[in-house]
Amino acid sequence: MTHWIARQRYLIDFTLAALARRKVRNIGLLLVFSLLVFAIASVMLFTSALRAEAARVLAASPEVILQRLVAGRHDLIPPGYIERIGRVRGVQRIEGRLWGYYYDPVVKANYTFQVLADNPPAPGSIVVGAGLARFRGVRPGNTLSFRSYAGRLFSFTVTEVLPASAELVSSDLVLLSEADFRAFFDYPAGHYTDIALSVANPLETRTVATKLSTLLPDSRPILRDEVLRTYASIFDWREGIVLTLLSAALLAFGILAWDKASGLSAEERREIGILKAIGWETGDVIRMKLWEGLLVALSAFLTGYLAAYLHVFHFSAAFLAPVLKGWAVLYPRYTLTPAIDGLQIATLFLFTVFPYAVAVLVPIWRAAITDPDAVMRA
């Protein structure tokens, strides 16, 4: 075992020296390889982190959200719905929610106006998200004015700016009292935007949703699991778009790997011939060149993956954010929690390192089994 390890170490030392003799070519190859791994790994890491972040955020969301449909469109919940839902067995908690969207022509962005059931702001006061505060340049104590869809001007005092740590879900949020919300949007008394439900037994969530659909035929229950699947589908779709755009780079790399496999340069063939002439065995030559391919591929993989990790988790994926985040104007500033998928790493390794390492074997094997004199004369 000790002899085998020493032999491999000598082969690696010789391989490093051979790589250094062709450093310009190998550095160029390393850069191209690393850039390809960086691009693909950045997409994978970013979408994986977004999926994990969405799962963490939605973990505290209602198990069932009930909406009312009129002519296939979302409509207000009329009075009496909550009382009827309370008679459904398995429903633990019922909360009528008030929320809506408001387009601000100042920054050309949509805000989400919402009423919190617990500790809402006092009438005439609002709590805003960090993204909104940044774009409008407001701080606690400032006054913000909005013109309602009915043409009335409302002025609110900003009492608090939500912390930056929550910006992923609160960048465009405006929290206000129920009275202010109903006055601003001209909401009729007793009506709600939708209803949030908690189920006593999570295993019966779908059963409760079926009961609600039967009791209220004009309603649409939305399960938390369905929302999670929707977000996952959105991220998968956006990831697929970016990876499709990167397919040209992947094709170029495939051509490069094929060129590597199609033959050796005259200098490399001469080097193999000299090694065979001085007593190297065919297996030693193949192992040496295999180490060469592995060293280049592994170095490029580690360099590209590390650069992708820093790009996503320390520089907020600056190159990918406009495509994968999904916000049009109020881009939130946040730091994603690393979420590394071992299967993704294995897949990326399989489609980058393994093909290149195998590609070097074909021309090496052909040259290694040829007579040294013929190799050097070729």
Secondary structure as a PSIPRED ss2 file (coil, helix, strand):
# PSIPRED VFORMAT (PSIPRED V4.0)

   1 M C   1.000  0.000  0.000
   2 T H   0.000  1.000  0.000
   3 H H   0.000  1.000  0.000
   4 W H   0.000  1.000  0.000
   5 I H   0.000  1.000  0.000
   6 A H   0.000  1.000  0.000
   7 R H   0.000  1.000  0.000
   8 Q H   0.000  1.000  0.000
   9 R H   0.000  1.000  0.000
  10 Y H   0.000  1.000  0.000
  11 L H   0.000  1.000  0.000
  12 I H   0.000  1.000  0.000
  13 D H   0.000  1.000  0.000
  14 F H   0.000  1.000  0.000
  15 T H   0.000  1.000  0.000
  16 L H   0.000  1.000  0.000
  17 A H   0.000  1.000  0.000
  18 A H   0.000  1.000  0.000
  19 L H   0.000  1.000  0.000
  20 A H   0.000  1.000  0.000
  21 R H   0.000  1.000  0.000
  22 R C   1.000  0.000  0.000
  23 K H   0.000  1.000  0.000
  24 V H   0.000  1.000  0.000
  25 R H   0.000  1.000  0.000
  26 N H   0.000  1.000  0.000
  27 I H   0.000  1.000  0.000
  28 G H   0.000  1.000  0.000
  29 L H   0.000  1.000  0.000
  30 L H   0.000  1.000  0.000
  31 L H   0.000  1.000  0.000
  32 V H   0.000  1.000  0.000
  33 F H   0.000  1.000  0.000
  34 S H   0.000  1.000  0.000
  35 L H   0.000  1.000  0.000
  36 L H   0.000  1.000  0.000
  37 V H   0.000  1.000  0.000
  38 F H   0.000  1.000  0.000
  39 A H   0.000  1.000  0.000
  40 I H   0.000  1.000  0.000
  41 A H   0.000  1.000  0.000
  42 S H   0.000  1.000  0.000
  43 V H   0.000  1.000  0.000
  44 M H   0.000  1.000  0.000
  45 L H   0.000  1.000  0.000
  46 F H   0.000  1.000  0.000
  47 T H   0.000  1.000  0.000
  48 S H   0.000  1.000  0.000
  49 A H   0.000  1.000  0.000
  50 L H   0.000  1.000  0.000
  51 R H   0.000  1.000  0.000
  52 A H   0.000  1.000  0.000
  53 E H   0.000  1.000  0.000
  54 A H   0.000  1.000  0.000
  55 A H   0.000  1.000  0.000
  56 R H   0.000  1.000  0.000
  57 V H   0.000  1.000  0.000
  58 L H   0.000  1.000  0.000
  59 A C   1.000  0.000  0.000
  60 A C   1.000  0.000  0.000
  61 S C   1.000  0.000  0.000
  62 P C   1.000  0.000  0.000
  63 E C   1.000  0.000  0.000
  64 V E   0.000  0.000  1.000
  65 I E   0.000  0.000  1.000
  66 L E   0.000  0.000  1.000
  67 Q E   0.000  0.000  1.000
  68 R E   0.000  0.000  1.000
  69 L E   0.000  0.000  1.000
  70 V E   0.000  0.000  1.000
  71 A C   1.000  0.000  0.000
  72 G C   1.000  0.000  0.000
  73 R E   0.000  0.000  1.000
  74 H E   0.000  0.000  1.000
  75 D E   0.000  0.000  1.000
  76 L C   1.000  0.000  0.000
  77 I E   0.000  0.000  1.000
  78 P C   1.000  0.000  0.000
  79 P C   1.000  0.000  0.000
  80 G C   1.000  0.000  0.000
  81 Y H   0.000  1.000  0.000
  82 I H   0.000  1.000  0.000
  83 E H   0.000  1.000  0.000
  84 R H   0.000  1.000  0.000
  85 I H   0.000  1.000  0.000
  86 G C   1.000  0.000  0.000
  87 R C   1.000  0.000  0.000
  88 V C   1.000  0.000  0.000
  89 R C   1.000  0.000  0.000
  90 G C   1.000  0.000  0.000
  91 V E   0.000  0.000  1.000
  92 Q E   0.000  0.000  1.000
  93 R E   0.000  0.000  1.000
  94 I E   0.000  0.000  1.000
  95 E E   0.000  0.000  1.000
  96 G E   0.000  0.000  1.000
  97 R E   0.000  0.000  1.000
  98 L C   1.000  0.000  0.000
  99 W E   0.000  0.000  1.000
 100 G E   0.000  0.000  1.000
 101 Y E   0.000  0.000  1.000
 102 Y E   0.000  0.000  1.000
 103 Y E   0.000  0.000  1.000
 104 D E   0.000  0.000  1.000
 105 P C   1.000  0.000  0.000
 106 V C   1.000  0.000  0.000
 107 V C   1.000  0.000  0.000
 108 K C   1.000  0.000  0.000
 109 A E   0.000  0.000  1.000
 110 N E   0.000  0.000  1.000
 111 Y E   0.000  0.000  1.000
 112 T E   0.000  0.000  1.000
 113 F E   0.000  0.000  1.000
 114 Q E   0.000  0.000  1.000
 115 V C   1.000  0.000  0.000
 116 L C   1.000  0.000  0.000
 117 A C   1.000  0.000  0.000
 118 D C   1.000  0.000  0.000
 119 N C   1.000  0.000  0.000
 120 P C   1.000  0.000  0.000
 121 P C   1.000  0.000  0.000
 122 A C   1.000  0.000  0.000
 123 P C   1.000  0.000  0.000
 124 G C   1.000  0.000  0.000
 125 S E   0.000  0.000  1.000
 126 I E   0.000  0.000  1.000
 127 V E   0.000  0.000  1.000
 128 V E   0.000  0.000  1.000
 129 G C   1.000  0.000  0.000
 130 A H   0.000  1.000  0.000
 131 G H   0.000  1.000  0.000
 132 L H   0.000  1.000  0.000
 133 A H   0.000  1.000  0.000
 134 R H   0.000  1.000  0.000
 135 F H   0.000  1.000  0.000
 136 R H   0.000  1.000  0.000
 137 G C   1.000  0.000  0.000
 138 V C   1.000  0.000  0.000
 139 R C   1.000  0.000  0.000
 140 P C   1.000  0.000  0.000
 141 G C   1.000  0.000  0.000
 142 N C   1.000  0.000  0.000
 143 T E   0.000  0.000  1.000
 144 L E   0.000  0.000  1.000
 145 S E   0.000  0.000  1.000
 146 F E   0.000  0.000  1.000
 147 R E   0.000  0.000  1.000
 148 S C   1.000  0.000  0.000
 149 Y C   1.000  0.000  0.000
 150 A C   1.000  0.000  0.000
 151 G C   1.000  0.000  0.000
 152 R C   1.000  0.000  0.000
 153 L E   0.000  0.000  1.000
 154 F E   0.000  0.000  1.000
 155 S E   0.000  0.000  1.000
 156 F E   0.000  0.000  1.000
 157 T E   0.000  0.000  1.000
 158 V E   0.000  0.000  1.000
 159 T E   0.000  0.000  1.000
 160 E E   0.000  0.000  1.000
 161 V E   0.000  0.000  1.000
 162 L C   1.000  0.000  0.000
 163 P C   1.000  0.000  0.000
 164 A H   0.000  1.000  0.000
 165 S H   0.000  1.000  0.000
 166 A H   0.000  1.000  0.000
 167 E H   0.000  1.000  0.000
 168 L H   0.000  1.000  0.000
 169 V H   0.000  1.000  0.000
 170 S H   0.000  1.000  0.000
 171 S C   1.000  0.000  0.000
 172 D C   1.000  0.000  0.000
 173 L E   0.000  0.000  1.000
 174 V E   0.000  0.000  1.000
 175 L E   0.000  0.000  1.000
 176 L E   0.000  0.000  1.000
 177 S C   1.000  0.000  0.000
 178 E H   0.000  1.000  0.000
 179 A H   0.000  1.000  0.000
 180 D H   0.000  1.000  0.000
 181 F H   0.000  1.000  0.000
 182 R H   0.000  1.000  0.000
 183 A H   0.000  1.000  0.000
 184 F H   0.000  1.000  0.000
 185 F H   0.000  1.000  0.000
 186 D C   1.000  0.000  0.000
 187 Y C   1.000  0.000  0.000
 188 P C   1.000  0.000  0.000
 189 A C   1.000  0.000  0.000
 190 G C   1.000  0.000  0.000
 191 H C   1.000  0.000  0.000
 192 Y E   0.000  0.000  1.000
 193 T C   1.000  0.000  0.000
 194 D E   0.000  0.000  1.000
 195 I E   0.000  0.000  1.000
 196 A E   0.000  0.000  1.000
 197 L E   0.000  0.000  1.000
 198 S E   0.000  0.000  1.000
 199 V E   0.000  0.000  1.000
 200 A C   1.000  0.000  0.000
 201 N C   1.000  0.000  0.000
 202 P H   0.000  1.000  0.000
 203 L H   0.000  1.000  0.000
 204 E H   0.000  1.000  0.000
 205 T H   0.000  1.000  0.000
 206 R H   0.000  1.000  0.000
 207 T H   0.000  1.000  0.000
 208 V H   0.000  1.000  0.000
 209 A H   0.000  1.000  0.000
 210 T H   0.000  1.000  0.000
 211 K H   0.000  1.000  0.000
 212 L H   0.000  1.000  0.000
 213 S H   0.000  1.000  0.000
 214 T H   0.000  1.000  0.000
 215 L H   0.000  1.000  0.000
 216 L C   1.000  0.000  0.000
 217 P C   1.000  0.000  0.000
 218 D C   1.000  0.000  0.000
 219 S E   0.000  0.000  1.000
 220 R E   0.000  0.000  1.000
 221 P E   0.000  0.000  1.000
 222 I E   0.000  0.000  1.000
 223 L E   0.000  0.000  1.000
 224 R H   0.000  1.000  0.000
 225 D H   0.000  1.000  0.000
 226 E H   0.000  1.000  0.000
 227 V H   0.000  1.000  0.000
 228 L H   0.000  1.000  0.000
 229 R H   0.000  1.000  0.000
 230 T H   0.000  1.000  0.000
 231 Y H   0.000  1.000  0.000
 232 A H   0.000  1.000  0.000
 233 S H   0.000  1.000  0.000
 234 I H   0.000  1.000  0.000
 235 F H   0.000  1.000  0.000
 236 D H   0.000  1.000  0.000
 237 W H   0.000  1.000  0.000
 238 R H   0.000  1.000  0.000
 239 E H   0.000  1.000  0.000
 240 G H   0.000  1.000  0.000
 241 I H   0.000  1.000  0.000
 242 V H   0.000  1.000  0.000
 243 L H   0.000  1.000  0.000
 244 T H   0.000  1.000  0.000
 245 L H   0.000  1.000  0.000
 246 L C   1.000  0.000  0.000
 247 S H   0.000  1.000  0.000
 248 A H   0.000  1.000  0.000
 249 A H   0.000  1.000  0.000
 250 L H   0.000  1.000  0.000
 251 L H   0.000  1.000  0.000
 252 A H   0.000  1.000  0.000
 253 F H   0.000  1.000  0.000
 254 G H   0.000  1.000  0.000
 255 I H   0.000  1.000  0.000
 256 L H   0.000  1.000  0.000
 257 A H   0.000  1.000  0.000
 258 W H   0.000  1.000  0.000
 259 D H   0.000  1.000  0.000
 260 K H   0.000  1.000  0.000
 261 A H   0.000  1.000  0.000
 262 S H   0.000  1.000  0.000
 263 G C   1.000  0.000  0.000
 264 L C   1.000  0.000  0.000
 265 S C   1.000  0.000  0.000
 266 A H   0.000  1.000  0.000
 267 E H   0.000  1.000  0.000
 268 E H   0.000  1.000  0.000
 269 R H   0.000  1.000  0.000
 270 R H   0.000  1.000  0.000
 271 E H   0.000  1.000  0.000
 272 I H   0.000  1.000  0.000
 273 G H   0.000  1.000  0.000
 274 I H   0.000  1.000  0.000
 275 L H   0.000  1.000  0.000
 276 K H   0.000  1.000  0.000
 277 A H   0.000  1.000  0.000
 278 I C   1.000  0.000  0.000
 279 G C   1.000  0.000  0.000
 280 W C   1.000  0.000  0.000
 281 E C   1.000  0.000  0.000
 282 T H   0.000  1.000  0.000
 283 G H   0.000  1.000  0.000
 284 D H   0.000  1.000  0.000
 285 V H   0.000  1.000  0.000
 286 I H   0.000  1.000  0.000
 287 R H   0.000  1.000  0.000
 288 M H   0.000  1.000  0.000
 289 K H   0.000  1.000  0.000
 290 L H   0.000  1.000  0.000
 291 W H   0.000  1.000  0.000
 292 E H   0.000  1.000  0.000
 293 G H   0.000  1.000  0.000
 294 L H   0.000  1.000  0.000
 295 L H   0.000  1.000  0.000
 296 V H   0.000  1.000  0.000
 297 A H   0.000  1.000  0.000
 298 L H   0.000  1.000  0.000
 299 S H   0.000  1.000  0.000
 300 A H   0.000  1.000  0.000
 301 F H   0.000  1.000  0.000
 302 L H   0.000  1.000  0.000
 303 T H   0.000  1.000  0.000
 304 G H   0.000  1.000  0.000
 305 Y H   0.000  1.000  0.000
 306 L H   0.000  1.000  0.000
 307 A H   0.000  1.000  0.000
 308 A H   0.000  1.000  0.000
 309 Y H   0.000  1.000  0.000
 310 L H   0.000  1.000  0.000
 311 H H   0.000  1.000  0.000
 312 V H   0.000  1.000  0.000
 313 F H   0.000  1.000  0.000
 314 H C   1.000  0.000  0.000
 315 F C   1.000  0.000  0.000
 316 S C   1.000  0.000  0.000
 317 A C   1.000  0.000  0.000
 318 A C   1.000  0.000  0.000
 319 F C   1.000  0.000  0.000
 320 L C   1.000  0.000  0.000
 321 A H   0.000  1.000  0.000
 322 P H   0.000  1.000  0.000
 323 V H   0.000  1.000  0.000
 324 L H   0.000  1.000  0.000
 325 K C   1.000  0.000  0.000
 326 G C   1.000  0.000  0.000
 327 W C   1.000  0.000  0.000
 328 A C   1.000  0.000  0.000
 329 V C   1.000  0.000  0.000
 330 L C   1.000  0.000  0.000
 331 Y C   1.000  0.000  0.000
 332 P C   1.000  0.000  0.000
 333 R C   1.000  0.000  0.000
 334 Y C   1.000  0.000  0.000
 335 T C   1.000  0.000  0.000
 336 L C   1.000  0.000  0.000
 337 T C   1.000  0.000  0.000
 338 P C   1.000  0.000  0.000
 339 A C   1.000  0.000  0.000
 340 I C   1.000  0.000  0.000
 341 D C   1.000  0.000  0.000
 342 G H   0.000  1.000  0.000
 343 L H   0.000  1.000  0.000
 344 Q H   0.000  1.000  0.000
 345 I H   0.000  1.000  0.000
 346 A H   0.000  1.000  0.000
 347 T H   0.000  1.000  0.000
 348 L H   0.000  1.000  0.000
 349 F H   0.000  1.000  0.000
 350 L H   0.000  1.000  0.000
 351 F H   0.000  1.000  0.000
 352 T H   0.000  1.000  0.000
 353 V H   0.000  1.000  0.000
 354 F H   0.000  1.000  0.000
 355 P H   0.000  1.000  0.000
 356 Y H   0.000  1.000  0.000
 357 A H   0.000  1.000  0.000
 358 V H   0.000  1.000  0.000
 359 A H   0.000  1.000  0.000
 360 V C   1.000  0.000  0.000
 361 L H   0.000  1.000  0.000
 362 V H   0.000  1.000  0.000
 363 P H   0.000  1.000  0.000
 364 I H   0.000  1.000  0.000
 365 W H   0.000  1.000  0.000
 366 R H   0.000  1.000  0.000
 367 A H   0.000  1.000  0.000
 368 A H   0.000  1.000  0.000
 369 I C   1.000  0.000  0.000
 370 T C   1.000  0.000  0.000
 371 D C   1.000  0.000  0.000
 372 P H   0.000  1.000  0.000
 373 D H   0.000  1.000  0.000
 374 A H   0.000  1.000  0.000
 375 V H   0.000  1.000  0.000
 376 M H   0.000  1.000  0.000
 377 R H   0.000  1.000  0.000
 378 A C   1.000  0.000  0.000
